[in-house]
Amino acid sequence: MSRARPAILVHYHELALKRGNRPLFLRQLGRNLLRATEDLGPATLRQLSGRLLLEPDGAVPVEAVRDRVTRVCGVSSVAVAYRVASTVDQMKAVITRLIEGRTFASFRISARRAFKTYPMTSVELNRELGAFVLGRAATRVNLHDPALEIHVEVLPAETFVYVDRVAGPGGLPVGASGTVAALLSGGIDSPVAAWRMMKRGCRVGFVHFHSVPYLPPTSQAKARALVERLTQWQYDSRLALVPFGEIQREVVLSVPPPARVVVYRRLMIRIAEALARRWGAQALVTGESLGQVASQTLSNLARIDEVAGMPVFRPLIGMDKLEITDEARRLGTFEISIEPDADCCTLFVPRHPATRMSVDEARAVEARLEVERLVAAGVDGAVVEVFEFPARTPAAVP
């Protein structure tokens, strides 16, 4: 058997349903696959029937490439696969190589034919190859919960054989659905909300509000760490660090304590929207979950949305804290989010905020403020940093 170097076989699911727009989505997925792995070394990308093949240069470790691909949105699954001629003997030779030195109590052959005129059916291939494995290993067949699953995919010009398929995130490739701006608090929720928009194909910019010099700059460091982690999924990110402490101080001087949280949020939405428009974003994203805190009641969310001139997406709106925390752990943002810090949410916050502010009440308290000047101060004071993956030192931009 040829000792050919394996390649990375990439499957997608949702993209296959796009029909007329499928080529656009596949091109974006292909660009992202190459971008996610480019620092590991050169690779070529080839489109096959219902799948993509990423072939790294001989010096590139294929396992490292596979691990990177598992973080590319739009990928359903990925595997290190061996390509052979579509003969049963060649398939058996690869299977011999794959099971050599392995101990597995049970197994299953999963053969599929994209090439339907192949002389053997999928069932016949399963039986032939299964019998071959039984003759070479002390094991048994288990079709429902095998210890080892051996995949055989027969295409018109070649066959791919592999084990140890790894699930990808699914969804759509980042960049296929436009740009959004996410309000990043530094807590557990907002990074998960941002990632969920990436999974729907959005490129995400980040806006973080801090209260320096009234509080230490620890929240900014945490925001940077979160953006650095999330940039692994979209390869480049912008983070706007907005000074909010002086704005909060002016609110405290004019607005009754129960109304302050909603007023803060309304000002944040206005500032974030102005920055989002500079970036070409078409919507804002927050990590709010209905009823989780006082500012996230249905009434107060309605008050906050009233000042937005673009859609405000809340991907976590129906999730509870345990669900959000589990997803944060999977993303690797949880440990960063729980690090102690002092963010603007802890400054000048009343003990008993209003939970059901009316339209008239919101307008009345904001009439005491110079809203346009405060928004302009936040926008003009923002410092924007750019992050790239692989991680590099963030650079300040105008």
C-alpha positions, 0 to 999 in steps of 0.5 A, a space after each residue: 500500500 502507498 504510504 501517502 500522507 493523510 489529508 484533512 477531510 472537512 464536512 459541512 452540513 448547513 451550507 449544503 442547504 443553501 442551493 443557489 448561494 452555496 458557492 458563496 458560502 463555500 468560498 468563504 468557508 474555504 478562505 477561513 480554513 486557509 486563514 485559520 491554518 496559514 501560520 502552520 505552513 502552506 496547504 492546498 484546498 480542494 472542493 469535492 462532492 459535498 466536502 472539502 479537502 485540505 492538504 497541508 505541506 509535507 512538513 506540517 503536522 496534520 493533527 495540528 491542522 485538524 485541531 485548528 479546523 475544529 474551530 472554523 464555523 461552518 465545519 460539521 466534522 473533520 478527520 485525518 483521512 487517507 486517500 486511495 484508489 477506489 478498490 477494496 484491496 486499497 481500502 483494506 490496506 488503509 484499514 490495516 494501517 489504521 487499526 494496527 496497534 489499537 485495541 477496541 472491543 467493538 467496531 463499525 464500518 460506515 461506508 458511503 458512496 457519493 459515486 452511486 455507480 460503484 459496483 458494490 453497494 454501501 451494505 456490501 462494502 460494510 460486510 466485506 470490510 467488516 469481515 476483514 477487520 474481524 479476521 485481523 482483530 479480537 473484536 466484535 461488530 456493534 452498529 449502535 455504540 462502537 468503540 471504533 468507527 471506521 469511515 469509508 467514503 467512495 467518490 468517483 475518482 478516489 476513496 477516503 478512509 479514516 477513524 476518529 472523526 471530530 465534530 466542528 461547531 457547525 453553523 455558517 462561515 464567519 464573514 458570510 452574514 455581515 458584521 455586528 458589534 457586541 457589547 462586551 462586559 467582561 462577564 460570562 454572558 457577553 462572550 458567549 453571545 458574541 460567539 453565537 453570532 460568529 457561528 451564524 456567519 457574522 464578523 463581530 466587533 467588540 465594545 467594552 465600557 470601562 470606568 478608569 480612572 474611577 476604577 482600576 484598569 483590570 476590566 480592560 485587561 479582561 476584555 482584551 483576554 476575552 477578545 484574544 480568545 474569541 479571535 481564534 474563531 474569526 481571525 481578526 477583531 476590533 475592540 473599542 475601549 470606551 471611557 464611561 466613568 465620567 458619563 456615569 458620574 454625570 448621570 448620578 448627579 442628575 438621575 434618581 438612583 432607581 433609573 440609573 441602570 436603564 439610563 446607563 444602558 441606553 447611553 451604552 447602546 447609543 455609543 456602541 451604535 455610533 462605533 458600529 456604524 463606523 465599522 460597517 456593522 448592521 446590528 448590535 449584540 448583547 449578552 442579556 438573558 430575560 429576567 436575569 438581572 433588574 435591567 433585563 426585564 421585558 419592560 426595561 429591555 424595551 426601554 433600552 431598545 427604544 434608543 437603537 437605530 439598528 437591530 439589537 440581537 440577544 442570542 442568549 435571551 431564552 437561556 438560563 445561567 447554567 446553560 450559558 456557563 456550560 457554553 462558556 466553559 466549552 469556549 474557554 472563556 469562562 475562566 477569564 470571565 470569572 477573574 476578579 475585576 472592577 468594571 463599570 457595572 460596579 460603579 455608581 449602581 443603585 441597590 434597588 434599580 427599577 425593574 419596570 420603567 415606562 416610556 415617559 419615565 425614561 424620557 423624563 430622566 434623560 431630559 435632565 442630561 445632555 445626551 448628545 454630548 455624553 454620547 459624543 464624549 464616549 465615541 470620541 474617547 474610545 480607543 480601538 485595538 486590533 487583534 489577529 490570530 495567531 495572537 499578536 500584540 494588539 495595535 491601537 488604531 484611530 
